[in-house]
Amino acid sequence: MRANSFILLKTIFLVGYLCCRIPLSAQSKNDNSAEVLTYDKKIEVEGKNLSIWVDVSIQINNPDGHHMTQVAIPYSASNKIKDLNASIIDASGNEVKKLKKRDAVDVSSISGYSLYEDDFNKVFELSYNQYPYVLKYSYSISYNGFLSIDEWTPVIALSTNTKKASLTLTTPTDFKLSVKEQKINPAIKNVESDKVIYKWAGTYTAESIKKEVFAPPIHELIPKVSIVPLNFEYGPSGSFQSWQSYGEWLNQLSYGLHDLPESEKQIVRNLTKDLPDIESKANALYHYLQDNIRYINVAIGIGGMLPYPASYVAQNRYGDCKALTNYMQALLAEAGIEAFCTDVYADEIPIDIDKDFPSQQFNHVILAIPTKTDTLWLETTSNINPFGYLGTFTQNRKALLVNSSQSKIIQIPAMTNVETQRETRIYISIQGKNEISAKVNSTFRGDDFETLLYYMKNESKSEMERFVKLKLPYEQSPSTIIKVNQHTRDSQEITVDAEMNLSDHGQQFGEAKVLNLPRLDFPKIERPSQRKSPLFFPYPIHYKDEFEITIDENIEGTLSNGTDKVESVFGSFSVTSERVNNKIILTREFSIKSGRYETEDYTGFFEFISSINESRAKTLITLK
């Protein structure tokens, strides 16, 4: 991930959610090509041992349902799958095919990003050519020590109905657990002798969830049950009684792992001896990390949660997010700077951490450095991030700051309107109705900056230019990229200079040619009657375009709708203009506020965007 920074981060943290899974990110339109008839999961807790049995039946109705015959079951090297069986039942109820042991293969679940791995998928495909038929499979798996009991959902694939699903949990009567139920009926609880049995039942209708633009994470919309032990023995003994107790356990995991070799300590001293303050010292050490240590996933040890020692990273020059954060913390400590590991759920669309449900809800670790006036945040897995830049992948969300008995949930700052603004200056020269050229200067920030920075550092020039041209105004017109520049390695913006031929732009009406302004870089949205999900904008969207249009004195040019304004609780849109001799100076600004809005607010949002589109369509330059 370090070498490929943002793009690979956005890929890795979406790996694996369901126990037997077709990706949840799949489109949710239900074509009835397949349906989950039953999905039953049984879990039993005995002391430190956790045993799981899974039984699934999926009916395949036609060839379009074939994807549901491709099964991936996650496991680790220390907790292998047992008793895997699969078969095909035809429409008459006869078993016509069975899975052979050699046809189930082991595949790394993080292949391509890991040096050492103990996260795998058991993968197989079993299908038939006469419809309908039923794929049945079952397996078991056991764990010796566990941090979580389950995060269960009746959803196996967003596009596929689940007719009947159940989760049954059996524990000793004195076993304490913590449960979070989302969009599902509470468990039925029974006590039998020295056992407590909890049972959840659920169904799923694919039409209930659609993949829509500006929607919350899918995982917030599906029915699910999250279960953790209140007290656990997973490496050191720990507790989910509170965030403080969980933070203390995390601290125990990294105890004694901060020692650096003397050679590394000397490097720290040399880099920081003449620097005046925390920020400058941290900056120098961060650049040293970026230039000398590479990110690679090391998914072994206590469920992949135990960081490698700082000395190991110093010697081998690589580590995962935990190891690199621990290593950077050790470098800072050697320079006399206090810093804290901070657990976060990293994703461009953040999942809201439930403060009232202490548990392992995170997938990434970053570093917090308190200063006299603020907090510096470091993303240690990126070798291209500007110093102190977190970006869209970790901004504006709750996180767990790990500080032993002082551990607590904090709020990572949100990116501002200024930090996500794309600012474009467009100088258009009209020498004739069919002789129009433009010079463009765009400044990319926020998500655009992150993606462009990745292309600059990791892709070919042609791939980078292809991305840039899609983001420039008049993207369908011929253009030449003149320059792409990040001023310094810590600049949080990239500027692009381009030249464009707009001679074919516009429409001819008799003797007149009509030019409209370029479209806004904004996706098409659903009509209110089609929308199912709430609205979610994890960070602001902000575009500012400044046009300077010079018209030859032999051409009559007029501007219509040069002044307009649309305001809403969701954001704003404005157009202002002035005429200076043969020049039209026009400024267009569009912004969407970050925030969450309920489904019933969507009609207002749709009307807001519709008003903007109507305004843009009326802003025209007519040449005669």
N, C-alpha and C positions, 0 to 999 in steps of 0.2 A: 504493500500500500504506500509506503513512503515514496517510492519512485514514481508512482502514479497518482499519489495524493488524493484529491477530491473524488475523481471518478471511481477509483477502485474502492475508496472508503464507502462510497454510496452503493457499491455492489456488495461488498463483504458483509455489511451489517444487516443486509436483507436475507442472508442465507439462513434457511431453516427455521420454521416456526412450528409446524405441525408434526405430530409423532409419525404419521404415515401421510405423506403430503403430495398433493399436486399444488404448485405454487399458489398462494393466496392472491398474488398479484394478477392472476389470470383474469381476463374479462369476465364479468358476471352475468352476461346475457345467457339465459337458460334456453338451450335448444332441445331439451329432453332427449338428447342422444345417449345419456347415461343417468343413472340415479343410484345413490347410496341407499341400499335397502336397510342394512343394519350396520352400526358401528358401536361395538361394545368394548369398553376398556375396564379392566379390574386391577386395582392396586392394593397391595397389602403391606403394611408396615409391621416389622418385627425387630425390635431393638434398633441396631444400626442398619438393618437390611431393608431394602425396598424392592418388592417384586411386582412386575407388571405383566399382564396378559392382555393381548389385543386380538379381536376377532372382527373381520370386516367382510361384508357382502356387497358387491357393486353389480348392478344390472347394466349390461351394455345393450342398447336398443338398436343401434345402427353403426355403420363405419365411422361416423363423426365422433362416436364415443370412445374410439380406440385409445385416445390419450389417457383415459382412466385405467387402462391395463398396465401402465408404466408406473411402477411403485418404487418409492425410495424410503427406506426405514433408517432413521439416524441412530447411531450408537457410538461408543468409544471403545478403544482397544482393551480397556480394563473392564468393560461391561458389555460383553458380546451378546448378540441375539441367539436365542436358543429356540428349538422346536418350531422352526419356520416351515409352514405348510401352505401350499396354494393349489387350487384346482379350478377347473371350469365345469359348470353344471349347465347342461343344455335346456332347451325349453320344455323337455319332457321330464326333467328332474334327474337325468342321468349324468354321472360323472364321466366326462369324455376326455379329460386331459389333466395331468398333474405336473406340478413344478418339479424339475429335476435339480438336485443339489448343485450341479455344475452350472446351472443357468442363473443362479443368484450370485452376483459378483459384488466385491467390495470396492467402493470408490471413495476417495478422499472428499470430504464435504467442503474443504477449503483449498482444493488442489490448485496449484499455481501461485499461492501466496504463502505457503508454509514451508519451513525447513523441516521441522518435526511436527507430526500430527498424531493425535489420537482421536480425532473426530472423523467419522466415516459414515457412509450410507451403504446399506445393503440394498442393491438395486436388482430388480428383475422385471421381466415383461411376460405376461401370459395372456394369450388371446385366442379367439376362435373365429370361424368365418360364417357361422350360421346364427342369425339373430332372431329373437333376443337370447342372450346367455348371461350367466352369472359368474363373476370372478369372486371366489372366496379365498381369503388368506388369513392366517393367524400366526402369532409368534409370542414369545415371552422374553423378558430381559430382567436381570437382577442387578442391584447396586449395593455395594458395601460402603455406606456413607452417602449422605445426600444433603443438598442445600435447599432443594425444592422438591415438592412431591409431584406436582403436575401443573401445567397450564393447558387446560383441556377446552376444546371447542367441538361442537357437532359438525363443524364445517371441514370437509376434506378438500373441496375445491369450490371457489366462488361461483363457478358456472354450473355446479351440479347440486341438485336437491339432495338433502338427507332426510329420509322418511322417518328413521328412528335411530336414536343414539343414546347411549347411557354411559355414565361413569360411576363405578362403585369403588368406594374406598373403605378398607377395613383396617382399624387401628386398635391397639390395646386401650382399655378404658381410661388409663391414666396418661395417655398420649395427648399432648396439647398441640393444637394446630391453629393457624390463622387462614381465613378463607375470604376471598373476594369474588362475588358473583356479579356478572355483567350481562344484562339482557337475557337472563335465564331464571327459571323458577328455583327457589331455595331447595336445598337437599332434604330428602326424607331421611330421618335419623332413627336408627333402631339399635337397641342394646341387647346383645345375645351373650350370655355368660360373661366372659372376661373380654369381650370384643365390642367395639362400636362400629356400626356399618352406616356409611353415608351413601346416598344414591341420588345422582342428578340425572334427569332425562331431558333430552332436547331434540329439536328438529331444525331444519334449515330450508328456506325457500330462496332459490337463487334470485328471483325477482325482487327480493327485499333489499338487496344491496346492488348498487351500480357503481362502476368505476367512473367518477365524475371529476371534472377539473375543480381545483380549489376545494377539495373535500378533506375532511379529517383523515388520519390514518385508518386503513381498513380494520386494523386490530381494535380500534375503538368502537366499531360499528357492529361487529359480530358478537353472537352470544359466546361467553366463555366463563370458565371457572379457574381461578388461580389459588393454589393451595401450597402453603409452606409450613414447615414445623416451627413451633414457637421457640424451641431449643434444639440445637443440632450439634453433632460431632462430625466435622468435615475438615480434617486436619485438626487444628485447634478446636476446642469447644466454643460454640458461639450461640447467639440468640437474636431473634427477630422481635424481641419485646419492644424495642424502640430503634430509631435510626442511630441513636448514640451507641447502643449495644452492638449493632451490626458494624458500625464504624470501628469500634474497639476490636472486633474480630478481624476486620480487614487490616488494622494496624498490626495485629499479631502475625498475620501472614507475611508481612514485609519486615518483621523485626530481625535485625542483624544483617540486612541485605544491602546496606548503604556503604559498606567499606570499599574504598578505591585503592588501586595500586599506587605506590609512591610516585611513579612516573606520571600518572594521571593527575595526582594532586599538584605536581609541579607545573603541569600545563595550565591548570586552573589559576595558580598563582601568577604565572607569566601573563596570562590573558587579562587578568583583572587588577594587577597591582597599581596601575596608573589611572584607573577609572574612578570617577568621583562618587557614583551613587548606585543604588540597587538596579535601576533601569538599564544603565549603560553596562554594568557587569552582567546582568541577565541576558542582555542583547548579545554580548560577545560570546557567552557560553552557549546560547541557543544556536548561533551561527556555527560554532564549533561542532555541536551535535549534528546539525543539518549536513555539514560538509564531510563528516567523518564516520557517522554511524548510519546504517541503513535499517529500514523497517523490514522485518519479515515475521510472519506469524509463527509463534512457538506454542502450539496448543497441546501442552502436556502438563502433568502435575495437577494436583487438586482441581480437577474440572477445568483446567485452563485458567485458573484464577491466581495461581501462585506466580509472582514475578521472579524472573531470574535476577541474581545478585548484580549490583552495579559493577563489581569486579569482573563478572562474566561478560557483560556488555563491553567493558573497556578492553578486555582481552580479545574478544571475538568480533567486535565492531558491528554487531547487529542485535536486534531485540524486537519484541512485540510492543504493543501500546503500554502494557503494564511495566515491562522491563525498561523501556525507554523513558517512561515517566519517572520510574524509580531511579534510574541512572541520572536523569537531569536533576532530580531532587538532590541526589548526592553531590553533583557538581556544584549546585547552588549552596548547599550546606558547607562545602569546603571553602566557598567564598564568603561565608558568614551570612548567607541569605536564607531565610525561612520560607519554605514552600510546602503546599499541601496537595496530595493526590486528590482528584475530584472525579467521582464516578458519574457518568452521564449517559443518556440514551442518544447516540449520535445518529441523526438522519435529517435530511432536508425538511421532511415533514415530521416534526417531533411527536412522540407519544407522550401524553401527559402523565407524569409520575404521580401516583397516588400517595400523598403524604400520610394518609391514615392506614397504609398497608405496608409497613416496613418489610422489605424483601429485596431480592436481587432483581431489580427492574432495569438494569443498565447493561450496555454493551461496549463501553469504551471508557478510557481514562485520560484525563487531561491534567494540567498542573495549574494551580492558583498561587500567585505570589503577591501577598499583601504589601502595599507600599504605604507611605504616610498619608496619601490622599486618595488612593484607588486600589484596585486589584489588577495585576497583569495576568493574562491567561495565555498559556502556551500549549499548542498542539504539537506534541513531540513526534508524531508519526509522519509528519510531512517534511520533506526536504526542500519544499518550495514556498511554504507559507511565509508571509511577512511576519516579523516579530510582533507578538501580541495580538495576532489576528486569529479569531476562531472561525468566523464566517457563518454561512447559512446552515452548516451541518451541526453546529453545537450552540448557536446563539438562542437566547430567549426561551429558556426552559429550566425546570427544576433539576438540581443535581445534588449529589451527596458529597460534601466536603469532609474528607477523612482526617480527623484530628483526635484520635483516641477517644477519651471520654467527652471531648468537646465536639465530636462529629455531629453534623446537622445538615438538614436540607436547606439549600440556598437557591437563589434565583440568578442564573447567568444573565448578564445584561442583554437587552434586545438591540438589534441593529436599527439604526435610525434612518429616517427618510434620506438624509444626506449620504449615509454610508451605502445605500443601495441604488442611488440615483445613476441613471444613464443619461449623460448630457451630450447632445449632438449639435454642432454648428454646421449649417449647410449653406454654402455660397453658390448660388445658381446664376449662371450667365446665359441670357437669352439673346442670341444674335439674330435669330430668325425663328419662324414657327417650327421649323424642323432642324434647328441648329441650337441645341440646348446642352449645356455641360454643367457639371457641378463639382465642387471640391467639398469634401466632407471631413470633419474632425469630430470623432466620437470618443468619449471617456467612459469606460466600462468599470462599474463597481458592483459589489455584492455578488450574486450568483453568476452573472455574466463574467465578472472579473475572475472568479474561481475557475470557471470552465475554460476561459481563454488562457489563463495562466497555465493550466494543465496542457492545453494544445501547444502553447509556446515551448514548454519544457520537455514534452514527451512525444509529440507527434511531428510529422513532416510539415514542411512549409505549406505544401498544397492543402493538407488537411486543415491546418490552422486557418488558411485563407478561406477555405470553404465555409468554416464555421463563422468567420467574421462577416463574410458577404451575406449570410442569412440574417445577421443582426443589424446590418446597415439599412438606412432608409432606401426606398426604391430598389428592394433587393432583387427584383426581376430584371433590372437594367444592367447593361454591361458595366463592369467596374474594374479598376486596377488598384490593388492595395499598395500604397507607397511606403508606409511605415507602421510597425506595431511596436510599442515601446512601454516598458515598465521602468520608470525613472530610476529607482533603486530597488534592491531586492526586498526592501521593507515597505515599498510603496503599495498602498491598498487600492490602486487603480491602474488601468492600462489605457493608453491612448492609441487611437488608430487614425491614420490619415489615408484617404482614398480619393480617387478621381472617378467620375461617372459620366457616361454618355446618356443623356435623357432625351435625345432627339426623337425617339419613338414613343416617349411617354405622353399620355394625354389622348384626347379624342377630338376628331375633326368634325365640325358642324358647319357645312358650307364653307364660307371664307374664314370662319373663326376656329381656333383651336383652344380647347379647355383643358387646363391642368388641375388636378386635385393634389392635396397634400398626401404624403406617403401614409400608409396604414399604420396604426399603432401595433406594436409587438405584443399582442394580447390574444389568447386563444378564443376560439368560438365557444360560447357557453350555451347550456341547454335552456329551452323554454321553461317557464315555471311549471307547466303541466307535466313536464318530463322529469323534473328534479326530485331526487329522493334524499340527498345528503345535506347536512348543514354546510355552511361556508367556513373555510378556514384559510387565513392568510398568515403564514408563520413569520413573515417579514414584509416590510412595506415594498410596494412596487412604485417606482417613481421615474418618469421620463420627462426630460425637458429638451425641446427642439427649438433652435433659433435659426430662422431662415433670413438670409440676405439675398434678395432676388433683384438682379440688375437687368433692366430691359432696354434693348437698343432703342435709340430715339426715333427710329423709323417704324417702330412697332407700337401700336396702342395696346396697353395692358391694363386691365381693370381687375380689382379684387372684390369678391363678394363674401359676406359673412366673415369679415376680418376681426370682429370682436364678438366674443361669446363666453358664457360661463355656465358651468353645470356643477352644482354642489350637492353633496349627499353625506349621510353618516358614514358611508363607505369610503369616500374620498372626494376628489374634485377634478375638474377639467376646465381649462381656460385657453382662450385665444385672444391675443392682443396684437395690434398692427399699427403701423404708421407709414405714410408715403413721404419719401424724401427725394425730390426731383424724380429721377428715373429709377429709383430703388423702392422696393417694398420690403420693409423690415417687419417680420412676423415672429411672434413667440408663441409656442404651444406647450402647455404643461399638463401632465396627467399623473395622478397619484392615487394609490389604493392604500388604505391604512391596514396595518397588521391587526389581526383579531379573529375571534370566532363569532359566528352569527348563526342563529337557529334557522331551521328550514323555512319557517313562516316568514323570515326576513328576505327570502330569496327573490320574491317578486319585486321588492324595492330595488334590489341589486340589479336585476335584469332590466328594469326601467332606467336605472342610472346608466348602465352600459349602452342601452338602446339610444338614450338621449345624446350620448357622446358620439355614437356612430352617425346619428342624424346630423349633428353639428359638423362633423368632419366632412360628410358628403356635400354640405352646403358651402364649405370654404373652398372657393374655386378662383383660379386665375384665368381670365379670358384674354386671348391674344388675337388681335385683328390687324 
